[in-house]
Amino acid sequence: MAEAMIQGLLSRKTINPNGIIASEPRKERREELQRKHCVKITSDNREAIKSCEVVVLALKPQDLEGALTELNGSLLPKQMVMSIVAGARLKTISEGLEHEVIVRVMPNTPAQIGEGMSVWTASHSVSQGQLDQAREILQALGKERYMNDEKFLDMATAISGTGPTYVFLVMEAMIDAAVHLGFPRHIAYELVTETMRGSINFAMKSTKHPAELRNMVTSPGGTSAAALYQLEKGSLRTVLSKAILAAYEQSKSLGESSSSVKAEKRNSVR
Ligand SMILES: NC(=O)c1ccc[n+]([C@@H]2O[C@H](COP(=O)([O-])OP(=O)(O)OC[C@H]3O[C@@H](n4cnc5c(N)ncnc54)[C@H](OP(=O)(O)O)[C@@H]3O)[C@@H](O)[C@H]2O)c1
């Protein structure tokens, strides 16, 4: 994700390569990033943050705590920290770093090709200028939507963050069904992906509600009506709704458990 962000920022000319310093523990990966993007590279996180305006945390959730401990006390009050770490709350990051100026982002996988949907929020200490800067950085990953309450981040995790998983599963099921009917797999793949892409573009360009678009292709006694009957009988809507609710509950409980584990650790150190 960090590389996608670097790539997006450089291709949009938001910043020059020498304005970016990436910190990465593995030597081969450092060399690869340096070769591909000509950015400055270090293996030292404290060194990386020394003179920058924005510090992006793009680690796996399990690596976050170590990085927060390492960076604790090294940030200047005017530096903005932007975390894309799934489930990590503003409070967790702020307390871990003992720093106030935090932006929390929930991106999604298509961000890797600059077509992501990022939902984000910020702590009260983030200035208007820094909000604008955060927005510009996130546009390197695709579209972005600011929400003024952190509660929306768990909801966004269930919709846009986890959303590609639902889409890929539907895609896979349709491809398998097409193969079942007798299509070679590569043709099944083309038919399904182009149908999905075209339908989404059509829906986005149309002013009509999805139900209206669906009704337009559902003729009496036709193929769509027969298929829809089976989809409704199989409770597709209810299953999707339950899946989204489960993802939302999981996101809330992961956020709660990670912040309470960190609080326990801090208390035991004190
Ligand atoms: N991928 C997505 O589409 C997506 C979508 C939504 C949210 N996210 C969130 O974005 C975050 C990053 O995900 P990702 O897919 O980009 O993960 P990733 O490919 O594993 O990248 C994490 C990077 O952090 C490096 N790293 C590990 N420990 C470090 C440390 N202590 N200091 C500095 N760098 C360190 C890793 O280095 P090595 O691998 O070389 O050890 C790796 O290059 C995660 O929290 C994830 O939940 C990702």
The ligand as an ORCA input file, in Angstrom:
! r2SCAN-3c Opt
* xyz 0 1
  N      -3.335     -4.200      0.968
  C      -4.530     -3.610      0.968
  O      -5.249     -3.567     -0.016
  C      -5.053     -2.961      2.225
  C      -6.382     -2.520      2.261
  C      -6.834     -1.892      3.436
  C      -5.987     -1.697      4.507
  N      -4.694     -2.152      4.421
  C      -3.836     -1.951      5.585
  O      -2.637     -1.320      5.171
  C      -1.557     -1.775      5.978
  C      -0.405     -2.207      5.075
  O      -0.845     -3.299      4.296
  P       0.029     -3.877      3.097
  O      -0.850     -4.802      2.357
  O       0.712     -2.766      2.365
  O       1.127     -4.706      3.933
  P       2.599     -5.187      3.482
  O       2.639     -5.386      2.007
  O       2.977     -6.309      4.383
  O       3.483     -3.915      3.803
  C       3.913     -3.616      5.093
  C       5.329     -3.088      4.978
  O       5.796     -2.694      6.272
  C       7.110     -3.180      6.424
  N       7.423     -3.260      7.858
  C       7.219     -4.299      8.720
  N       7.638     -3.962      9.955
  C       8.120     -2.691      9.869
  C       8.696     -1.789     10.811
  N       8.830     -2.111     12.098
  N       9.088     -0.579     10.383
  C       8.947     -0.221      9.082
  N       8.396     -1.019      8.141
  C       7.995     -2.243      8.535
  C       7.095     -4.517      5.736
  O       8.411     -4.910      5.452
  P       8.778     -6.447      5.042
  O       7.574     -7.049      4.391
  O       9.895     -6.265      4.126
  O       9.107     -7.118      6.323
  C       6.315     -4.173      4.475
  O       7.129     -3.602      3.493
  C      -2.086     -2.930      6.832
  O      -2.305     -2.484      8.149
  C      -3.382     -3.292      6.179
  O      -4.315     -3.712      7.133
  C      -4.218     -2.778      3.320
*
